[in-house]
Amino acid sequence: MAAPATPNTETEVLSLEEKFAGIASPDTREGYEGYIIAADKAEEVVKYIRDDLGYDYLSSVTGVDYLEDDHMEVVYHAFKTEGGPALNFKIQTDRENPRVPSITHLYPAAEFQEREAYDMYGILFDGHPDLRRILMWDDFEGWPMRKDWKEAYYEAETKPFKNRWPGGDVYRIEANNPFNKNVVYPEGFNLNGYNPLGDKTLYDMLNQYDRGGSNLKTDQIVVNIGPQHPSTHGVFRMVVRLDGENVNALKPVFGYLHRNHEKIGERNTWLMNMPYTDRLDYLTSMCNNHAYALTVEKMMGLEVPERADYIRVLMNELTRIASHLWATGFLLNDLGAFQTPMLYLIKNRELILDFFEATSGTRMMCNYSRFGGVAYDLPDTLRDENTMDWLHEMIHERLPRGLEELERFLSNNEIVRTRAIGLSPVTAQEAIALGMSGPMLRAAGVPYDVRRAEPYGIYDRFDFDIPVGTTGDVYDRYLVRVNEIRESIKILKQCLRDMPAKGDIMSVKPGYTHKVPAGEAYGRGENPKGELGFYCVSKGKGHPYRYHIRAPSFINLTGLEKLCVGTKIADVVVVLGSIDIVLGEVDR
Amino acid sequence: MTDELKNPNIPVPAELEGTVTITTLDKLYNWSRRSSIFPMIFGLACCAIEMICAASSRFDLARFGMEVFRATPRQSDLMIVSGTVTKKMVPQIVRLYNQMPEPKYVMAMGACASGGGPFKEGYNVVSGIDKFIPVDVYVPGCPPTPQALIFGLIKLQEKIDQQSIKSVPWYNSDAIEAIPIPILGPDLIDPRQGSQIAREMAVATEAEA
């Protein structure tokens, strides 16, 4: 595990272009920033970025296909855990034989993200320990995110489709496909004698591991947990190799809910992606909307009216409470307290959903932010009460009461403590190296919160603490979540007190189409699960050229194997529950 | 209960009123089945969250006799396909469906399971679970609210009420054939379309030549 180095304070640290003249050159394309690094010297430069410049936290890795320029690019965003803006660097490669050195040995956080770039673009990462497809299956044909790859239901490069809008000519796209399904096969394909690989590469990978442990000759068995299993929080699959009850290897399998957000997002107009972001982490749609709106506002240079900013904070923090309540309830479920704590916590979550429904029209998929504000103002009344009075009662009385109840029954519960304390601890260095974010990172003792590290919106106006843990075990993750609920309530009280009673909620005239200036932007927000980032590239058109989502649940899982190996099989379920994943976001 | 089951055409002697009910076997059978539908714990995506909410205290599915969620298909009567069906997941869904004992029902919950929904055009998305397994009730919405889900379940109960032991397929002497499990090849392959795939792809190759 790579340890983050202390920045070299004695000698002055040279900037990247001074140290590596001719190897790392500033990106001069209009609207772009950061550096372009020569592929053959990448390792040296990345090591310098990590160790000497102090960018110890690799947040996002993704590919971009520049079809007309005939090259592909891998884009990295690294941050300092002390806070501050990103360092963005890129490695370019040609389209015919795309090869880029892997940086997983420097930043273990890159492991799954490089696999994803390989899966989507076919970029080969030299030196990657386990380069297999991650979201699609091994036999799948084609690199779906390449700009010249067309899906079976392909109609046009971008929406709105000319033949449907504004005329309104609706037809079933199935009629265009000979199989009446969303499929396309290579020429001459015949099912007779066809023998798919299936899970062969996965099991080969699993068996490479050192058998470890004692000298006793024991039988090892491989158990598949999922994709249909009540404890995996959705359609997630873990392949576990067991020695008795001990886990000695584990491989997560993704993609059972891969819904092609990014491919669809690049055909959509900018605003059309807003409802799709709801369906990423479907428990926290308000936060997802906010993070996406931030990214596009950054590119368009839009300001947000003060009242809209307060409303966004209100929604974000309520979402955080709702999500943490849900996560805690299901963690308890996984610990064996089947249903009862969950029912109590969902009861409180329903209160928050009622407010969302009254404001945005729907309980879960709120679709509430717009570029330059929010879609609607708060309603005047809610359940025949004045909304502000209702909110006041919820925030000052009902939610604190619910939190107090939760703490009284669970935090010092002997069974919870015995089961969770000391289970799968993770150190601060490991958590940073593995790219964990949100409560996972803070439980390991790193006070890193995007709301503090790089404040967005009006978060710099509020007084709140960042709860941290000490050992990073399951109990710490639980405690950090509970304490974050308390801090969110604190923010909400200030928010209600300071919110302007009247005011604009949009700084621009609402519209359906937006022209976003050419360039790139990485916008991020502190979601309940961790850092949600959007990397967007615009070509000055009405739709994104590249739309990438840095999903916190997905990247938090990079450490799953590390967290689970050495524990018992029953603990794997608890560890997964404590990471708090949502499959919509893991697989996108 | 007795009122619900009573067949009014056959009189009951006055002294047995309230103690004895005369009814048809169909009615009794359907009443008992529809009052204890065991759904499978089977969450695919966003809709599963609303399904959990529907089962929890506020909406409380238990009022309608369908709250016993079973984690195994062998003990379930109803599969609620709650979310986007992806190509990677569909072999598992069909396998689960085959593992459920008869009588079994399928509910497509939400836009994605009914017809692909917002993700229909995606390269890894199946445009509706009814392309592979028969569906009894479709519940629209994205996601459907818990109320909508409960309404869908009540519609399913109404459907069960219409069935008759004489005609239901699971009491026929013919064995019910399992649905062939789709294969993950270069793209999703439905084994029932094997020959059609070979034919179409051969035509495409010839046209090119």
Interface residues (C-beta under 8 A of the other chain):
Chain A: L135 M136 W137 D139 F140 E141 P144 E151 A152 Y153 Y154 E155 I173 E174 P178 F179 N180 K181 N182 V183 V184 Y185 P186 E187 G188 F189 N190 L191 N192 Y194 P196 G198 P227 Q228 H229 P230 G234 V235 G255 Y256 L257 H258 R259 N260 K263 I264 R267 P275 Y276 R279 Y282 L283 M342 L343 I346 K347 E350 R363 M364 M365 L583 G584
Chain B: I41 F42 G43 L44 A45 C46 A48 I49 E50 I52 C53 S56 S57 R58 A71 G83 T84 T86 K87 K88 M89 Q92 L96 G116 P118 F119 K120 E121 G122 Y123 N124 V125 V126 S127 K131 C142 P143 T145 I183 L184 G185 P186 D187 L188 I189 D190 P191 Q193 G194 S195 Q196 I197 A198 E200 M201 A202 A204 T205 E208
